[in-house]
Amino acid sequence: MKRGEFTKGLRAIAFFITVANLVVAAGNEPADAFDGTIVLGCPTDCCITLNVLSNEPLEAYFEYGTQPGVYEGRTAASIIQADVPVEDVIAYLQPDTHYYYRMRYRRPGANVFHEGDEHTFHTQRKAGSAFTFGVQGDSHPERDKKAFDQALYDLTLRAALSDRPDFFIMMGDDFSVDTIKPDVINADSVAERYLLQRNYLSVLSHSTPLFLVNGNHEQAAGYLLDGTPDNVAVWAQNARNLYYPQPAPGSFYTGNTEPVEFIGLLRNYFAWTWGDALFVIIDPFWPSPVPVDNVYGGGDKTKDKWLMTHGDAQYQWLRHTLGQSTARWKFVFAHHVNGGGRGGVEVADLYEWGGHNNKGLWEFDTKRPGWEMPIHPLMVQNGVNIFFQGHDHIFARQELDGVIYLTTPYPADPHYAADQASNFTSGDVLPGSGYTRVTVSDALVQVEYVRIFLPEDENETQVNGQVAYTHTVTEP
């Protein structure tokens, strides 16, 4: 498929999403409406990044303020080319403050700047300030309608937006490129997977910063590097960083400081503090010299799973980050325990996560010299409250040594299935589809599984938006 044809297809998807969920007045949108998307990212105590992608050339700037319709500040105007993302930063903001903003834009040759829709965001919460964030599991929008329903996904994202979360964390397998055949894959076809997801996320991303967790199907993985810029790992990570602003290490975020040839900073693992909570996102896929899960293009999976690793640098960063944090609550996010397999606490004692081999023998000391302890005991020692993972497409809450293992559900499965439930031998397990809402305060953390149903599938026991499960943590 040619790039232009794919772009038309993406616009058709965006149109379907809008029509399927909104009652549009006669005449539809005005001719001067913004034809594009905005993705927020990298929020701090004083700044936020706006990634703008327009389907036509524009000159644009942003107005912002602390009251609806009242804009005390503005950014400098930028020239935006069609189909080329541009990032703008709104800076010099106040901490723990709710902001309103809109884009002003005009087309080439026009004299008047049109007014875009008003959106919102919140700067870093202070300690003691309550807030909400959302988490979704593997979305897989590249799959056919039997496994992915775009109307259901749209309902999930709109429900999450209605919670007014400070940010939204995506647990990986959201930009799956490994279904693109090796003989036709290139930088453009990889970028198309990131553009496909962006159209869906546009209902949420203008007012909710996104944080991305690397998954096995993204194939953003170190084992694929070959010393050239023309390989799937480079294409995937560059597309990810081009279309979705993710944190680089600095004064607010910490993370991976090692640049990679043809990419620069990966922005694949990072941490930040928000209110009374520490957030830590980790990634085994880039550091591992071997495939962590499925092999791009096919082939046998890695048999010796000690070869899979988060790497020395990331481990020492994780140990320091958890150990130095004085946050009341601590959350760690990864696509899955060790990056692959099935289940949660069932595999938490294995390899560098738990120190044992698959026969139950302790091998950690010889396999990971220089590491203080495996990752699970490290989380226990440093008071991690919840470890979030995706990968298994169901909701599950388990607990091991005081650490909650929370598996987040598939957000767009029209069958509302629990296909991987047999891999969970303990805890509370529920089928999809939906997302996880987490409310944090100094006194407690409340986790809620919000189920989402298509209108034709609702009944007395299946109600769209129902809270199917609640768990409250009251002791750090």
Secondary structure, 3 states (H helix, E strand, C coil): CCHHHHHHHHHHHHHHHHHHHCCCCCCCCCCCCCCEEEEEECCCCCCEEEEEEECCCEEEEEEEECECCECCEECCCEEECCCCCEEEEECCCCCCCEEEEEEEEECCCCCCCEECCCEEEECCCCCCCCEEEEEECCCCCCCCCCCCCHHHHHHHHHHHHHCCCCCEEECCCCCCCCCCCCCCCCHHHHHHHHHHHHHHHHHHHCCCCEEECCCHHHCCCHHHCCCCCCCHHHHHHHHHHHHCCCCCCCCCCEECCCEECCCEECCCCEEEEECCEEEEECCCCCCCCCCCCCCCCCCCCCCCHHHCCCCHHHHHHHHHHHHHCCCCEEEEECCCHHHCCCCCHHHCCEHHHHCECCCCCECHHHHCCCCCCCHHHHHHHCCCCEEEECCCCCEEEEEECCEEEEECCCCCCCCCCCCCHHHCCCCEEECCCEEEEEEECCCCEEEEEEECCCHHHCCCCCCCCCEEEEEEECCC
